[in-house]
Amino acid sequence: MHPKKFRLPSQRWWRRQLEPAICQLTTDRTGLAVSASPAEATAVGNFVAQTAASGISEASSTAQRVFVAGNVAVETY
């Protein structure tokens, strides 16, 4: 007889249900604004860092932030 395996909720469930609640709770408790971006922002950030390192795009951190901010939706709580 095999014990039942514990399954974590899918990432989609986490994104829809828990993350907004945690962000809002953090904002309510600290009085600070919380900005959250989708998981794809990590991929965009990696892309920007790799293109800067290879000389394809501008290497300044300001230019990288402007690029990511213009291409990724950020939700503020």
C-alpha positions as CSV (number, residue, x, y, z in Angstrom):
1,M,0.0,0.0,0.0
2,H,1.5,3.3,-1.1
3,P,1.0,6.4,0.9
4,K,-0.7,9.3,-0.8
5,K,1.6,11.8,-2.3
6,F,1.3,15.4,-1.3
7,R,0.9,17.7,-4.3
8,L,1.6,21.3,-4.2
9,P,-0.9,23.6,-5.9
10,S,-0.1,24.6,-9.5
11,Q,1.8,27.8,-10.1
12,R,-1.3,29.1,-11.9
13,W,-3.3,28.6,-8.7
14,W,-0.7,30.4,-6.6
15,R,-0.6,33.3,-9.0
16,R,-4.4,33.8,-9.0
17,Q,-5.2,33.1,-5.4
18,L,-2.4,33.5,-2.9
19,E,0.0,36.0,-4.4
20,P,-2.5,38.9,-4.6
21,A,-3.7,38.1,-1.0
22,I,-0.1,38.1,0.3
23,C,0.8,41.3,-1.5
24,Q,-2.3,43.1,-0.2
25,L,-1.7,41.8,3.4
26,T,1.9,43.0,3.2
27,T,0.7,46.4,2.0
28,D,-2.0,46.6,4.7
29,R,0.5,45.6,7.5
30,T,3.5,47.7,6.5
31,G,1.8,50.7,4.9
32,L,4.2,50.3,1.9
33,A,3.3,49.8,-1.7
34,V,4.1,46.3,-3.0
35,S,4.8,45.9,-6.7
36,A,4.5,42.4,-8.3
37,S,5.3,41.3,-11.8
38,P,4.5,38.0,-13.5
39,A,7.0,35.2,-13.5
40,E,7.8,36.1,-17.1
41,A,9.6,39.2,-15.8
42,T,12.4,36.9,-14.7
43,A,12.9,35.6,-18.2
44,V,12.8,39.2,-19.6
45,G,15.4,40.2,-17.0
46,N,17.6,37.3,-17.9
47,F,17.3,38.2,-21.6
48,V,18.2,41.8,-20.9
49,A,21.3,40.8,-18.8
50,Q,22.5,38.4,-21.4
51,T,22.1,40.8,-24.3
52,A,23.9,43.5,-22.3
53,A,26.8,41.1,-21.4
54,S,27.2,40.1,-25.1
55,G,27.2,43.8,-26.2
56,I,23.9,43.5,-28.2
57,S,22.1,46.0,-26.0
58,E,23.0,48.9,-23.7
59,A,24.7,47.7,-20.6
60,S,23.6,50.4,-18.1
61,S,21.3,49.3,-15.4
62,T,19.1,52.3,-16.0
63,A,18.5,51.3,-19.6
64,Q,17.8,47.7,-18.5
65,R,15.2,48.8,-16.0
66,V,13.5,51.1,-18.5
67,F,13.3,48.3,-21.0
68,V,11.9,45.8,-18.5
69,A,9.4,48.4,-17.1
70,G,8.2,49.1,-20.6
71,N,7.7,45.5,-21.5
72,V,6.3,43.8,-18.4
73,A,3.0,44.6,-16.6
74,V,3.5,45.4,-12.9
75,E,0.7,45.3,-10.5
76,T,0.8,47.6,-7.4
77,Y,-1.1,46.8,-4.2
